[in-house]
Amino acid sequence: MATVDSIRNELIEKLLSIKNRDFLEALDKLISSSAPLSGKVELTEEQKMMLEMSEIDIKNGKLISQEAMDKRNQEWLNAR
């Protein structure tokens, strides 16, 4: 049986590959309507580590624009 974290990570991977805007908007509405009202999100240790690494990258100026990232991702996908 898959853990909650593994299911969440698999869903994230799938979401990153979706290009259909209408589908993503509908999914966003579905998720938003069932989101907990408390607004508090519990992060895993791995997620906390990733956020800390991101903060370090930001402080060190290791940034890339969304357009450059989209281009890099498209090139990677085309190479597969």
C-alpha positions in Angstrom: 0.0 0.0 0.0 1.4 3.4 -1.0 2.1 6.0 1.7 0.4 9.4 1.6 3.7 11.0 0.7 4.4 8.6 -2.2 0.8 9.2 -3.5 1.3 13.0 -3.2 4.6 12.9 -5.0 3.2 10.8 -7.8 0.3 13.2 -8.2 2.8 16.2 -8.3 4.7 14.4 -11.1 1.6 13.9 -13.1 0.4 17.5 -12.6 3.7 18.8 -13.8 3.2 17.0 -17.2 -0.4 18.4 -17.8 -0.5 21.2 -20.4 -4.3 21.5 -20.8 -5.3 24.8 -19.0 -9.0 24.0 -18.8 -8.2 20.6 -17.2 -5.9 22.2 -14.7 -8.4 25.0 -13.8 -11.1 22.3 -13.2 -8.8 20.3 -11.1 -7.8 23.4 -9.1 -11.5 24.1 -8.4 -12.0 20.5 -7.3 -9.1 20.6 -5.0 -9.9 24.0 -3.6 -13.5 23.0 -2.8 -12.2 20.0 -0.7 -9.3 21.7 0.9 -9.2 21.9 4.7 -10.6 25.1 6.1 -7.8 25.5 8.7 -5.3 26.7 6.0 -2.5 24.9 7.8 -0.5 22.5 5.8 1.8 19.9 7.4 5.1 19.5 5.5 7.2 16.4 5.4 10.8 16.6 6.4 11.8 16.3 2.8 9.6 19.2 1.8 11.1 21.3 4.5 14.6 20.4 3.3 13.6 21.4 -0.2 12.3 24.7 0.9 15.5 25.4 2.9 17.6 24.5 -0.2 15.4 26.9 -2.3 16.0 29.7 0.2 19.8 29.1 0.0 19.6 29.2 -3.8 17.6 32.5 -3.7 20.2 34.1 -1.3 23.0 33.0 -3.6 21.3 34.3 -6.8 20.8 30.9 -8.3 17.6 31.7 -10.1 16.1 31.0 -13.5 13.1 32.7 -15.1 9.9 30.7 -15.8 10.4 31.2 -19.5 13.9 29.7 -19.3 12.7 26.8 -17.2 9.8 26.1 -19.6 12.3 26.1 -22.5 14.7 23.8 -20.6 11.8 21.4 -19.8 10.6 21.4 -23.4 14.1 20.6 -24.6 14.4 17.8 -22.1 11.0 16.4 -23.2 11.9 16.6 -26.9 15.1 14.7 -26.2 13.2 11.7 -24.7 
